[in-house]
Amino acid sequence: MKLIYSLTLRMKKQISILLVFLFSIIAVDQAGNHFFTPAKANNIIRTHIDSNNLDTFPHYLPEEVGMNSATLTRIDSIVKDGIADRVFPGCQVFVMKDGKPIYDKCFGNYTYESVHKVLPSTMYDLASLSKTTGTLLAIMKLYDNGKLKLTDKASDYLTFLRGTNKENITIKELLFHESGLPAGLPFHTLALEKNNTPSFLATAKDSTHTVRLASKTLKYREDWVSKIPSAEYPSQVSDSFYVNVKLHDAAMQMIAKAHLYAKTYEYSCVNFILLKEIAETISGMTMDVFLNNEFYIPMKLNEMAYLPLRTHKKEEIAPTLKRDFLRNGLLQGYVHDPDAAFLGGVSGNAGLFATARDVAEVYQMLLNGGELNGKHYLSAETCNLFTTTTSASGRRGLGFDKPVLTNPLHSPCCISAPSAVYGHTGYTGTCCWVDPVNNLVYVFLSNRTYPNDGVNKLAKKSIRPKIEEVIYQSMKIPPTPKGGKEKILSSLTSIKALK
């Protein structure tokens, strides 16, 4: 009798485990546009994602890395509520633990009106996430190669800063956002007719991004813009819209003449615009070419690019605005940020487009100490320096954003994120956070600015931190079942044997 009773209890336990797991699988399968097939359990840390081979893309059960599948399904509910509330029309959410993809979901459509579903290959405008996924990589590589020092002055490389009150700004101050430079500058006004500048909307300003401009019909100077490209008008701003080559130098002069504030923390896109200029001066090539050569091409990041319409179809890219006041039309495949747009689309503050999978690869490489798939892109020492060094105030890392532990309500991260976390957010509705303590990479990409970016519901509803908090909660609840897929199959076999 005791043996029968023991076997009965064992069978009930195994059945309950199986039901919990199956419920979590069904819930996840019904929530998004894409569901993955888990890879077999193993002890190998996966080091490369092939975004092109979507059908055989490797994934792992959360239980294999000590996480709870049922808890992670809460992400689906958060995202679905966001789409229903018109916070964003669609998004990608990607999570890696111990180098293994354990959550990879696409939700919604390109727009609220369309039936064009978001796919793993859909590229999003990263906005300011470009700072750490693009510009910072270039600076880290040049530092790694001994081409620059953090104490170097920006004016050592940028002649237009010499003889100005900006000539003593250091690279470290630019990275910490402690240069005293303004948050942003209206480069587009250089190409406007006089007395044709729209007013600023104070309501569109937030703590980490520059202001948005009022909608108005604009008239551009005929000698500064063109409908067709040429040697004189090489930089494309949008469809049939090119700006004069002299606009770049005029923009740099605008920076040189800008008011300089106290050298305390003030988030500034201008800082990273200058860092891009420094990277190009040292490398002798445009930053997009440098990054392609050093990182993106050898890492096989085929869905990561500046000026993505050079290599991808417009239909592969989520739109960011239904009608942009500067370019008077739909923005799809052209950078949303006005400064980056008028600088030709390859800028230090914005301009990079990518999928969540490719973004995750970049940060997994950093988490690995500069290595991915057996190839070293940066030294472990450089990665450690840039990802662990913080400013005196503790607010920023070397180019990276950080959690604000002293004021969680104003933190870009969730309350459970440890101080070691680093990453960045983007105005269009993006973020990537890396947790070296728990070996996590979390990516969220969306086009929350579509159809317009007047109200940032994504920030107001704290959707990105809420998803991040679910990820941490999934590590606190015991995984069910422990051991992953093989444990489940073993349980099924045992149940059948007992019958």
C-alpha positions in Angstrom: 0.0 0.0 0.0 2.8 2.4 0.9 4.4 1.7 -2.5 1.2 2.4 -4.4 0.6 5.6 -2.4 4.1 6.8 -3.1 3.8 6.1 -6.8 0.4 7.9 -6.9 1.9 11.0 -5.3 4.8 10.9 -7.7 2.5 10.6 -10.7 0.3 13.5 -9.5 3.4 15.7 -9.1 4.7 14.9 -12.5 1.3 15.5 -14.1 1.0 18.9 -12.4 4.5 19.9 -13.6 3.7 18.9 -17.1 0.4 20.8 -17.1 2.1 24.0 -15.8 4.7 23.8 -18.5 2.2 23.1 -21.3 0.0 26.0 -20.1 3.0 28.4 -20.4 3.8 27.2 -23.9 0.2 27.6 -25.1 0.1 31.1 -23.5 3.3 32.2 -25.2 2.3 30.6 -28.5 -1.0 32.6 -28.7 0.4 36.0 -27.7 2.8 37.0 -30.4 3.6 36.9 -34.1 6.5 34.5 -33.8 7.1 31.5 -31.7 10.4 29.7 -31.5 11.3 26.0 -31.2 13.5 25.3 -28.2 16.9 23.9 -28.9 18.1 20.7 -27.1 19.5 21.2 -23.7 23.2 21.5 -23.5 26.0 23.2 -21.6 27.3 25.2 -24.6 26.8 29.0 -24.5 25.5 30.0 -27.9 27.7 32.7 -29.4 26.1 33.7 -32.7 22.7 34.4 -34.0 21.9 33.9 -37.7 19.1 36.4 -38.3 18.7 35.3 -41.9 18.0 31.7 -41.0 14.8 32.3 -39.1 13.4 28.8 -39.3 16.4 27.2 -37.6 17.1 30.0 -35.1 18.3 28.4 -31.9 16.4 29.0 -28.6 16.3 27.5 -25.2 13.8 26.9 -22.6 14.0 29.4 -19.7 14.2 26.5 -17.3 17.5 25.5 -18.8 19.0 28.7 -17.4 17.1 28.8 -14.1 14.2 31.0 -15.2 10.4 30.4 -15.1 8.5 30.1 -18.4 5.1 30.8 -16.8 6.4 34.1 -15.3 7.8 35.3 -18.6 4.4 35.0 -20.2 3.5 38.2 -18.3 5.6 40.0 -20.9 3.0 39.1 -23.5 0.2 40.7 -21.5 2.2 43.9 -20.9 2.9 44.2 -24.6 -0.6 43.3 -25.7 -2.0 45.9 -23.4 0.4 48.5 -24.8 -0.7 47.8 -28.4 -4.4 47.9 -27.3 -3.7 51.3 -25.6 -2.0 52.5 -28.8 1.3 53.0 -27.1 3.0 51.4 -30.1 1.7 49.5 -33.1 4.2 46.6 -32.8 7.5 45.6 -31.2 10.2 43.0 -30.7 11.3 41.7 -27.3 14.4 39.6 -27.0 16.1 38.2 -23.9 19.3 36.2 -23.5 20.5 34.5 -20.4 24.0 32.9 -20.2 24.3 33.6 -23.9 21.2 31.6 -24.7 18.1 33.2 -26.3 15.2 32.3 -24.0 12.6 34.8 -25.1 12.2 36.1 -28.7 8.8 37.5 -29.6 7.4 39.8 -32.2 4.1 41.6 -31.6 1.6 43.7 -33.6 2.0 45.3 -37.0 4.0 48.1 -38.6 1.1 50.5 -38.1 -2.3 50.5 -36.5 -4.0 50.5 -39.9 -1.9 47.9 -41.7 -1.8 44.1 -41.5 1.9 44.0 -42.1 3.1 42.0 -39.1 6.3 42.6 -37.2 8.8 39.8 -38.0 12.2 38.9 -36.4 13.7 40.5 -39.5 11.9 43.8 -39.2 14.4 46.7 -38.7 13.6 49.6 -36.3 15.1 53.0 -36.0 17.2 52.7 -32.8 17.3 56.5 -32.2 19.7 57.2 -29.2 20.3 53.5 -28.7 22.6 54.2 -31.8 24.9 56.0 -29.4 26.1 52.8 -27.6 25.4 50.3 -30.5 27.3 52.4 -33.0 29.3 55.5 -32.0 30.6 54.1 -28.7 31.8 50.9 -30.3 33.9 53.0 -32.7 35.4 55.0 -29.8 36.1 51.8 -27.8 37.9 50.2 -30.8 40.0 53.3 -31.3 40.9 53.3 -27.6 41.6 49.6 -27.8 44.0 50.2 -30.7 45.8 53.0 -28.8 44.5 55.7 -31.2 43.0 57.9 -28.5 43.0 58.4 -24.7 40.0 59.4 -22.6 41.9 62.4 -21.4 42.5 63.7 -24.9 40.9 67.0 -25.8 38.2 66.9 -28.5 40.0 69.9 -30.1 43.1 67.7 -30.6 41.2 66.1 -33.5 38.5 68.7 -34.3 40.1 71.9 -35.5 36.8 73.9 -35.5 36.9 73.8 -31.7 40.3 75.3 -31.3 40.4 78.9 -30.1 36.8 78.5 -28.6 35.6 78.0 -25.1 35.1 74.3 -26.1 38.8 73.5 -26.8 39.4 71.9 -23.4 36.5 69.5 -23.5 37.8 66.0 -23.1 36.6 62.7 -24.6 35.8 61.5 -21.1 33.6 64.5 -20.5 31.7 63.9 -23.8 31.1 60.2 -22.8 29.9 61.2 -19.3 27.7 64.0 -20.7 29.6 66.5 -18.6 30.9 68.7 -21.3 28.6 71.7 -20.7 27.3 71.5 -24.3 23.6 72.0 -24.9 21.2 69.1 -25.2 20.7 69.6 -29.0 21.0 72.2 -31.7 18.6 72.9 -34.6 20.8 72.1 -37.6 17.8 72.1 -39.9 17.4 75.8 -39.5 20.6 76.3 -41.5 18.7 75.2 -44.6 15.6 77.2 -43.9 14.6 80.6 -45.4 14.9 83.4 -43.0 11.8 84.0 -40.7 10.7 80.5 -41.5 11.7 78.8 -38.3 8.8 77.0 -36.4 8.4 77.4 -32.7 9.4 74.9 -30.2 6.9 72.8 -28.3 7.8 72.6 -24.6 5.3 69.8 -24.1 7.4 67.5 -26.3 10.5 67.8 -24.2 11.6 65.1 -21.8 14.6 64.5 -19.6 16.7 62.6 -22.1 15.8 63.9 -25.5 15.7 67.3 -27.3 12.6 69.2 -28.2 10.2 68.4 -31.0 9.2 71.2 -33.4 5.8 72.4 -34.3 4.1 71.3 -37.5 4.3 74.0 -40.2 4.9 74.3 -43.9 8.6 75.0 -44.3 10.5 76.8 -47.1 14.0 75.8 -47.7 16.8 77.8 -49.2 17.2 76.8 -52.9 21.0 76.8 -52.6 21.0 74.4 -49.6 18.6 71.7 -50.7 18.0 69.7 -53.9 15.5 67.1 -55.1 18.3 65.1 -56.8 21.7 63.9 -55.5 25.0 65.3 -56.8 28.5 66.0 -55.6 27.2 69.3 -54.2 24.2 67.7 -52.6 25.3 64.2 -51.4 23.4 63.8 -48.1 19.9 62.4 -48.4 17.4 63.5 -45.7 14.4 61.7 -47.2 12.8 60.9 -50.5 13.8 63.5 -53.1 15.4 65.6 -50.4 19.2 66.2 -50.4 21.2 68.8 -48.5 24.3 70.8 -49.6 27.7 69.4 -48.6 28.4 72.7 -46.8 25.7 72.0 -44.2 27.9 69.7 -42.3 30.6 72.3 -41.7 28.0 74.9 -40.9 26.6 72.5 -38.3 30.0 72.1 -36.7 30.4 75.9 -36.6 27.0 76.0 -34.8 28.4 73.7 -32.2 31.6 75.8 -31.9 29.5 79.0 -31.3 26.9 77.4 -29.0 26.6 78.5 -25.4 28.7 76.5 -23.0 27.1 75.6 -19.6 28.7 74.4 -16.4 30.4 71.0 -16.6 27.8 69.0 -14.7 25.7 66.2 -16.0 23.4 67.2 -18.8 22.4 64.6 -21.4 23.4 65.9 -24.8 23.2 64.6 -28.4 25.9 67.1 -29.3 28.4 65.1 -27.2 28.0 62.1 -29.4 27.9 64.0 -32.6 31.4 65.2 -31.7 32.5 61.7 -30.8 31.5 60.6 -34.3 33.5 63.4 -35.8 36.5 62.4 -33.7 36.2 58.7 -34.7 36.1 59.7 -38.4 39.1 62.0 -38.1 41.2 59.3 -36.5 40.1 56.4 -38.6 40.1 58.3 -41.9 36.8 56.9 -43.0 33.1 57.5 -42.4 31.8 55.9 -39.1 29.4 53.6 -40.9 32.2 52.1 -43.0 34.5 51.8 -39.9 31.8 50.0 -37.9 30.9 47.7 -40.8 34.5 46.7 -41.2 35.3 46.3 -37.6 32.1 44.9 -36.2 28.9 44.5 -38.2 30.2 42.6 -41.2 32.5 40.1 -39.4 29.7 39.6 -36.8 27.3 38.8 -39.6 24.8 41.5 -38.4 23.0 41.7 -41.7 20.0 43.6 -40.3 22.1 46.4 -38.7 22.9 49.5 -40.8 23.0 53.2 -41.1 21.1 54.5 -44.2 19.3 51.1 -44.4 17.6 51.8 -47.7 21.0 51.4 -49.4 20.8 47.7 -48.6 17.2 46.8 -47.6 13.8 47.3 -49.0 11.5 49.9 -47.4 9.0 47.1 -46.5 11.6 45.5 -44.2 11.7 48.6 -42.0 9.1 49.8 -39.5 7.9 53.4 -40.1 8.5 56.0 -37.4 6.3 58.9 -38.3 3.1 59.2 -40.5 4.0 62.8 -41.4 7.2 64.4 -40.5 7.0 68.2 -40.5 10.5 68.7 -41.7 10.2 66.3 -44.6 6.5 66.5 -45.1 5.7 62.8 -45.5 6.0 59.3 -44.1 9.3 58.4 -42.5 10.3 54.8 -43.2 13.9 53.9 -43.5 15.1 57.5 -42.9 16.3 58.4 -39.4 13.7 60.1 -37.2 16.1 62.4 -35.4 16.3 65.8 -37.2 19.9 66.5 -36.3 21.0 63.1 -37.6 18.9 63.5 -40.7 20.4 66.8 -41.7 23.9 65.4 -41.1 23.2 62.8 -43.7 21.8 59.9 -41.7 25.2 58.8 -40.3 25.5 60.7 -37.0 26.9 60.1 -33.6 23.6 60.6 -31.8 21.3 58.5 -34.0 20.9 56.9 -37.4 21.3 53.2 -36.8 18.6 50.7 -37.8 18.5 47.1 -36.6 16.5 44.1 -35.4 16.4 43.0 -31.7 18.4 39.9 -32.5 21.3 41.9 -34.1 21.3 44.4 -31.2 21.5 41.6 -28.7 24.6 40.3 -30.5 26.5 43.5 -30.0 25.8 43.6 -26.3 26.4 39.9 -25.8 29.8 40.5 -27.4 30.4 43.3 -24.8 29.2 41.0 -22.0 31.6 38.3 -23.2 34.5 40.7 -22.8 34.8 41.6 -26.5 34.4 38.1 -27.9 31.7 36.5 -30.0 31.7 33.2 -31.9 35.4 32.6 -31.2 36.5 36.0 -32.6 37.7 38.9 -30.5 36.5 42.4 -31.5 37.6 44.3 -28.4 39.9 43.4 -25.5 38.4 42.3 -22.2 40.3 45.2 -20.5 38.6 47.8 -22.7 35.2 46.2 -22.3 35.6 46.2 -18.5 36.8 49.8 -18.4 33.9 51.2 -20.5 31.2 49.1 -18.9 32.2 49.5 -15.2 33.5 53.1 -15.0 31.0 55.6 -13.8 31.0 59.4 -13.4 31.6 61.0 -10.0 27.8 61.5 -9.7 27.2 57.8 -10.5 24.6 58.8 -13.1 26.3 57.7 -16.3 28.9 55.2 -17.4 31.5 55.8 -20.2 28.9 56.4 -22.9 26.4 54.0 -21.3 23.3 54.9 -19.3 22.9 53.4 -15.9 20.1 52.6 -13.3 19.3 55.5 -10.9 19.2 53.5 -7.7 18.8 56.6 -5.5 15.6 57.6 -7.4 13.8 54.6 -8.9 11.0 56.7 -10.2 13.4 58.5 -12.5 15.5 55.4 -13.4 15.4 54.0 -17.0 15.6 50.5 -15.5 13.4 48.5 -13.3 13.7 48.4 -9.5 15.4 45.0 -9.5 18.2 46.0 -11.8 21.5 46.0 -10.0 23.9 48.9 -10.2 26.2 47.0 -12.6 23.6 47.2 -15.4 24.5 49.3 -18.5 22.8 50.1 -21.8 20.7 52.8 -23.3 17.3 53.8 -24.5 16.0 55.4 -27.7 13.4 58.1 -28.3 11.6 56.0 -31.0 10.8 53.4 -28.3 13.9 51.3 -27.9 16.3 50.0 -25.3 18.9 47.5 -24.5 20.1 46.6 -21.0 23.0 44.3 -20.0 23.3 42.8 -16.6 26.8 41.3 -16.0 25.8 40.1 -12.5 23.0 37.8 -13.9 24.5 37.4 -17.4 21.4 38.9 -19.0 20.8 40.9 -22.2 17.3 42.5 -22.7 16.3 44.3 -25.9 13.0 46.1 -26.7 12.4 47.7 -30.0 9.3 49.5 -31.2 8.1 52.5 -33.3 6.1 54.2 -30.5 6.5 57.5 -32.5 4.0 56.3 -35.1 1.8 57.9 -36.2 3.1 60.9 -34.2 5.4 61.5 -31.3 3.5 64.1 -29.4 2.9 62.1 -26.2 5.4 59.5 -25.0 2.9 56.9 -23.6 5.7 54.3 -23.6 7.6 56.3 -20.9 4.4 57.3 -19.0 3.3 53.7 -18.7 6.9 52.5 -17.9 6.5 49.5 -20.3 10.2 48.9 -20.9 11.0 48.8 -17.1 7.9 46.6 -16.5 9.1 44.0 -19.0 12.5 44.1 -17.4 11.1 43.6 -14.0 9.2 40.5 -15.2 12.6 39.1 -16.4 14.0 39.5 -12.9 11.0 38.0 -11.3 11.3 35.0 -13.5 14.7 34.3 -11.9 13.2 34.5 -8.4 10.5 31.9 -8.9 11.8 28.3 -9.1 11.9 27.0 -12.7 9.3 24.4 -13.6 10.5 21.9 -14.4 14.1 22.0 -13.4 16.2 20.5 -16.3 14.2 21.7 -19.2 12.7 19.8 -22.1 14.4 16.5 -21.4 13.0 16.5 -17.8 9.5 16.9 -19.3 10.0 14.0 -21.7 11.3 11.9 -18.9 8.3 12.7 -16.8 6.0 11.7 -19.7 7.8 8.4 -20.0 7.5 7.7 -16.2 3.8 8.5 -16.2 3.2 6.1 -19.0 5.2 3.4 -17.2 3.1 3.8 -14.1 -0.2 3.3 -15.9 
